[in-house]
């Protein structure tokens, strides 16, 4: 089998997870990752056997640190069939001319604008529309979770409107430079938040409004979701719909907080304690007069990782069927939620 050659530009919170998930697939391979500095993440990448590429000006620093780079980032890009750009939000836009010059396909993350790629991706919603595309944006963690939650309900029951309040983690566990430490911050203060329009970049037919708060935690986001639907339904109907979804987990068994969900991930021996799926508390699911309510938790560090793998498979035309790609990706990374 000829494997798709994938470069991961940016080996940080998302990039290192994407690299490992790509490496787990049998139809694609990682030909290199990029780091700007020879820090501890670069040292781990070196130990794991990834070829590291760096800015030309920093090649000497990698050599001095005992992890010689395989070349420049431009050279990595030229060797790839597709680049997954996992650089910080706002940085990836500046890399587009490099990808165009090399003639490679590219995926960006949700920190970039929809207009950069012209197509925003979620595997369950629009996989088939991504097949063969050259440029794709995988939407953010919050948008990924909302698309996964809204799409199957709209398909089965019809969605009139969605109202969401997001309690967002302040930063990731390894980030010591951000806060708040002891505050709850409307983020943004001006309403509504950007999350609703971002969902519409994938599901343009959905009437959705959102508001967000930044809270002093690093573990997960929590969404309070309200949907008004067209058809009568029961709590059991909603549980059955979500229970059939390949990337939704109904979390019960005494898990009443994000801390317990993350402990559950540790106990399952997930890599990096990752929860790739939406985590919906079944006890929170309520239905009244065609309106449903629930809480869901979102692991911001990992939820977009399987989506990146599926985007690669669609763009490289390795699989035309979205359901088959999702199944293959899930099996390869160990996502079993039933």
ABEGO torsion letter per residue (X at the ends): XBBBBBBBBEBBAAAAAAAAAAAABAABBBAEBBBABBBAAAAAAAAAGBBBBBBAAAAAAAAAAGBBBAEBAAAAAAABABBBBABBBGAAAAAAAAAAAAGBBBBBBAABBAAAAGBBBBAAAAAAAABGBABBBBBBAAAAAAAAAAAAAAAAAEBABBBBBBBBBABBAABAABOBABBBBBOBABOBBAAAAAAAAABAABBBBBBBBBBBBAABBBBBBBBBBABBBBAAAAAAAAAABAABBBBBGGBABAAAAAAAAAAAGBBGGBBABBBBBAAABBBBGGBBBBBBBBBAAAAAAAAAAAAAAAAAGABABAAAAAAAAAAAAGBBAX
